[in-house]
Amino acid sequence: MIKRNIINRYSKNTRSVIKYVREKGPISRADLSVQMNISQPTMTRIIEKLVKAKILKEKGLGTSSGGRRPILLEFNKNCSYAIGVELGRSDIKVALTDLEGNLLSFVMKETTQQYTIKDIVQLVEDSINSILYKTEVEASYILGVGVGMPGPLNETGDGRLSPPNFYGEHDVALKDILENKLSFPVTIDNDANVAALAEKWFGNGMEIENFAYIMADVGVGSGLIIHNDIYRGINGEAGELGHSTIDVFGEKCTCGNYGCLETFISLSAILNRFKKRLKLSTKAEHSMFHQNTNLITFEDILSASKKGSTIASQILEEIGLYLGVGIANLINLYAPETVIIGGKIGSSHPIIIKKTEEILQTRVTGIRGRNTKVFQSDLQNGVVLGAAALVIHRTFY
C-alpha cells in the first residue's frame, strides 16, 4: 500500500498557498489573500489548517499600514521531506532532503553491469531504510521518491520504461516495481530533466521562468524549463541536445545516428581523442600522465591543463567549441533567458565556458540571443538533488 504524505492529501488550492508562502514568505495573511486572489475567510481557514499541521508557522510581526502589526507566516521546511535517487550505470545515489533542498543524508553504492534490476531495487530499498533509520525521520513525513536515470526514457502505454540497455534490460515496469517495494509514491524522469529541476528549485534557475540546463557528462543531455515547468514535448523526449547533428559525415553515435554532439563531447569521446593526440606528442607532455594511457581520466586532463599541457588545454577549448555550437542551435530555436551548464564535463573548467561564450557571439542570431547568460552549475550531486526536487515539484504543481 502506497503511503501518502499529509501535504499530498490537501487540495491543489491549498498546496498553491503552501508553495506561495515557501517562495514569497514571510508574508501576512492579508497580503497572501490579496496576492493570491483568495477571499480572507477562505484564506483564514486554509492558514489555520496549515499552521495546525505545522506546515506553515508564524514568524514575528510585519510593518503596520495603520493599526496592529500583522503576524507573518513562513514555510516550515521540516514539515516534510523528499527522497531522491540517482540510478547511474556504475553507482546509485540516494539522498534525503528537506523542502529547501538541504541534503540531510546521503548514500552512494557502486554497481557493476552484472547487477540485475532486482539487485538495483534492493540497493535502493536498503539505502532508503538506512537513511530513515539514521535520521529518525518517520515514513509519514516523506512526500515520495524521485528517480533520475539516463535517458531517453520511452514510456509505453502500459507504464513501462524503456531505458537504453539499463543493466541489460529494456521495457521495465520500474515505477510499479519501486512503488511495490518501497510503499512510497515514485516519480521517474531522465537525469538531465531532474538536474534542471534542481536548478529551478535550489540553484541558479530559482528566479528564472525559462532556461535550458545542459548536462555534459558520460553523455550529453538537456532539460528545458518553460514557464517554470519541464518541457517534455508531445512524445516526452524533448531536449535530447546530445543527439542533435553537428557533423552529417561524423562518427556513428550510440543512438544509431551520425555526427551527434555526443560523439564530440561525451566523456568517452573526449578521452579517446585526447589519448590519440598524446601518442603523437612530446616527452614533456607524456611526463604529465600515466605511462599506461588507458588509466588516464578526465580529471587528469584538467590537472594537466593547469600544469601547462598544450594538448589538455586544446581539448578543453574544443569541448567549449562543440558545446557552444550545440547551445547556439538551442538558443536560436528556443531563446531561453539563461543557459546553465552542469555535469562532470560542463562544470569542470572556466576555459570551457569562456570558449562556449565566444562561439555564441558568432553563431547565435540577434543581439539579445548572443547575450544569453551562461552559468556553470554550483550544485553538488545535481541529479540526486533534482530527483528529490522532482517529488517537490510534482507536489506543488
Residue pairs with C-beta under 8 A, 6 or more apart in sequence:
1 183
2 179
2 183
2 184
2 185
3 139
3 140
3 142
3 183
3 184
3 185
4 185
5 80
5 140
5 141
5 142
5 143
5 144
6 53
6 55
6 79
6 80
6 140
7 15
7 18
7 55
7 79
7 80
7 143
7 395
8 143
8 144
8 185
8 395
10 18
13 38
13 46
14 46
14 49
14 50
15 395
15 396
16 36
16 396
17 32
17 36
17 38
17 43
17 46
17 47
17 50
18 50
18 55
18 56
18 75
18 396
19 396
19 397
20 27
20 32
20 35
20 36
21 27
21 32
21 56
21 73
21 74
21 75
22 75
22 99
22 396
24 35
25 72
25 73
25 74
25 75
26 59
26 60
26 62
26 72
26 73
26 74
27 35
27 72
27 73
27 74
28 62
28 70
28 71
28 72
28 73
29 40
29 43
29 44
29 47
29 70
29 71
29 73
30 40
30 70
31 70
32 38
32 43
32 47
32 73
33 39
33 40
33 43
36 43
38 46
47 56
47 73
50 56
51 57
51 58
51 73
53 79
54 76
54 79
55 75
55 76
55 79
55 80
56 73
56 74
56 75
56 76
57 73
57 74
57 75
57 76
58 71
58 72
58 73
58 74
59 72
59 73
59 74
60 71
60 72
61 69
61 70
61 71
61 72
62 69
62 70
62 71
62 72
63 69
64 70
75 99
77 98
77 99
77 100
77 102
78 98
78 99
79 99
79 141
80 99
80 141
80 142
80 143
81 96
81 97
81 98
81 99
81 104
81 137
81 141
81 142
81 143
82 96
82 97
82 99
82 142
82 143
82 144
82 145
82 146
82 388
82 389
82 391
82 392
83 94
83 95
83 96
83 97
83 128
83 131
83 142
83 144
83 145
83 146
83 184
83 388
83 391
84 93
84 94
84 95
84 97
84 145
84 146
84 148
84 194
84 384
84 385
84 386
84 387
84 388
84 389
84 390
84 391
85 92
85 93
85 94
85 95
85 124
85 145
85 146
85 147
85 148
85 384
85 387
86 92
86 93
86 94
86 147
86 148
86 149
86 191
86 381
86 383
86 384
86 387
87 120
87 124
87 147
87 148
87 149
87 150
87 166
88 111
88 149
88 150
89 111
89 113
89 150
89 166
89 167
89 218
90 110
90 111
90 112
91 108
91 109
91 110
91 111
92 108
92 109
92 111
92 120
92 123
92 124
92 127
93 106
93 107
93 108
93 381
93 383
93 384
94 106
94 107
94 108
94 124
94 127
94 128
94 131
94 384
95 103
95 104
95 105
95 106
95 107
95 131
95 381
95 384
95 385
95 387
95 388
96 103
96 104
96 105
96 106
96 131
96 132
96 135
96 137
96 388
97 103
97 104
97 385
97 388
98 104
99 143
99 392
100 202
101 198
101 201
101 202
101 385
101 388
101 389
103 381
103 385
104 135
104 137
105 131
105 134
105 135
106 381
106 384
107 127
107 130
107 131
109 123
109 127
111 119
111 120
111 123
111 167
113 167
113 168
115 123
115 167
116 167
116 168
116 169
117 166
117 167
117 169
117 172
117 174
117 177
119 167
120 167
121 177
121 178
121 181
122 181
124 178
124 181
124 182
125 181
125 182
128 145
128 182
131 137
132 138
132 139
132 142
139 183
139 184
142 184
143 185
143 391
143 392
143 395
144 184
144 185
144 186
144 187
144 391
144 394
144 395
145 178
145 182
145 184
145 185
145 186
145 187
145 391
146 186
146 187
146 188
146 189
146 194
146 386
146 387
146 388
146 389
146 390
146 391
146 394
147 174
147 178
147 186
147 187
147 188
147 189
147 387
147 390
148 188
148 189
148 190
148 191
148 193
148 194
148 195
148 383
148 384
148 386
148 387
148 390
149 163
149 166
149 188
149 190
149 191
150 163
150 164
150 166
150 190
150 191
150 218
150 219
151 163
151 190
151 191
151 192
151 193
151 221
151 237
151 240
152 163
152 164
152 190
152 237
152 240
153 161
153 162
153 163
153 188
153 189
153 190
153 236
154 161
154 162
154 236
154 237
155 161
155 162
155 236
156 162
156 171
158 173
159 173
159 175
159 176
160 171
160 172
160 173
160 174
161 171
161 172
161 173
161 174
161 175
161 188
162 170
162 171
162 172
163 170
163 172
164 170
164 254
166 172
174 188
175 186
175 187
175 188
178 186
179 185
179 186
187 390
187 391
187 394
189 230
189 387
189 390
190 221
190 223
191 215
191 221
191 383
191 386
192 213
192 214
192 215
192 221
192 222
192 223
192 239
193 223
193 230
193 232
193 239
193 386
193 390
194 223
194 383
194 386
194 387
194 389
194 390
195 213
195 215
195 223
195 342
195 343
195 377
195 379
195 382
195 383
195 386
196 205
196 211
196 212
196 213
196 222
196 223
196 224
196 225
196 230
196 340
196 386
197 223
197 225
197 230
197 386
197 389
197 390
197 393
198 379
198 382
198 383
198 385
198 386
198 389
199 205
199 206
199 211
199 213
199 225
199 340
199 342
199 377
199 379
199 382
199 386
200 206
200 208
200 211
200 225
200 228
200 389
200 393
201 389
201 392
201 393
202 379
202 385
202 389
203 340
203 377
203 378
203 379
203 382
204 338
204 340
204 375
204 377
204 378
205 211
205 213
205 225
205 338
205 340
208 225
208 337
208 338
209 225
209 226
209 227
209 228
209 337
210 225
210 226
210 227
210 336
210 337
211 225
211 336
211 337
211 338
211 339
211 340
212 222
212 223
212 224
212 225
212 327
212 330
212 331
212 334
212 336
212 338
212 339
212 340
213 222
213 223
213 224
213 225
213 339
213 340
213 341
213 342
213 377
214 220
214 221
214 222
214 241
214 323
214 326
214 327
214 339
214 340
214 341
214 342
214 343
214 346
215 221
215 222
215 223
215 342
215 343
215 346
215 382
216 265
216 319
216 323
216 341
216 342
216 343
216 344
216 345
216 346
217 266
217 267
217 343
217 344
217 345
217 346
218 266
218 267
218 268
218 344
219 242
219 262
219 266
220 241
220 242
220 261
220 262
220 265
220 266
220 326
220 343
221 239
221 240
221 241
221 242
222 239
222 240
222 241
222 242
222 330
223 230
223 239
224 230
224 231
224 238
224 239
224 334
224 336
225 231
228 397
229 393
229 397
231 238
231 239
232 238
232 239
233 239
241 261
241 326
241 327
241 330
242 260
242 261
242 262
242 266
242 326
243 253
243 255
243 257
243 260
243 261
243 262
244 260
244 261
244 326
244 329
245 257
245 258
245 259
245 260
245 261
246 259
246 260
246 261
246 263
246 264
246 322
246 325
246 326
247 258
247 259
247 264
248 258
248 259
249 258
249 259
250 258
250 259
250 260
250 263
250 264
251 258
251 259
251 263
252 258
252 263
253 259
253 260
253 262
253 263
254 262
255 262
261 322
261 323
261 325
261 326
262 269
263 269
264 318
264 322
265 319
265 322
265 323
265 345
267 298
267 344
267 345
270 298
270 301
270 315
270 319
270 345
271 296
271 297
271 298
271 301
273 315
273 318
274 296
274 301
274 311
274 312
274 315
275 293
275 296
277 311
277 314
277 315
278 285
278 286
278 289
278 293
278 296
278 311
279 293
281 311
285 309
285 310
285 311
288 303
288 304
288 307
288 309
288 312
289 296
289 300
289 304
290 296
290 300
298 344
298 345
298 348
301 309
301 312
301 315
301 316
302 312
302 316
302 348
302 349
304 311
304 312
305 312
305 313
305 316
305 349
305 351
313 351
316 349
316 351
316 352
316 355
317 351
317 352
317 355
319 345
319 352
319 355
320 351
320 352
320 353
320 354
320 355
320 356
320 358
320 359
321 355
321 356
321 359
323 341
323 346
323 352
323 355
323 356
323 359
324 355
324 356
324 357
324 358
324 359
324 360
324 363
325 359
325 363
327 339
327 356
327 359
327 360
327 374
328 359
328 360
328 363
328 364
330 336
330 339
331 339
331 360
331 364
331 369
331 372
332 364
332 365
332 369
335 369
335 372
336 372
337 372
337 373
338 372
338 373
338 374
338 375
339 372
339 373
339 374
339 375
340 374
340 375
340 376
340 377
341 347
341 352
341 353
341 356
341 374
341 375
341 376
341 377
342 376
342 377
342 379
342 382
343 377
345 352
346 352
346 376
346 377
347 376
347 377
350 376
353 374
353 376
356 374
357 374
360 369
360 370
360 372
360 374
361 370
364 370
364 372
379 385
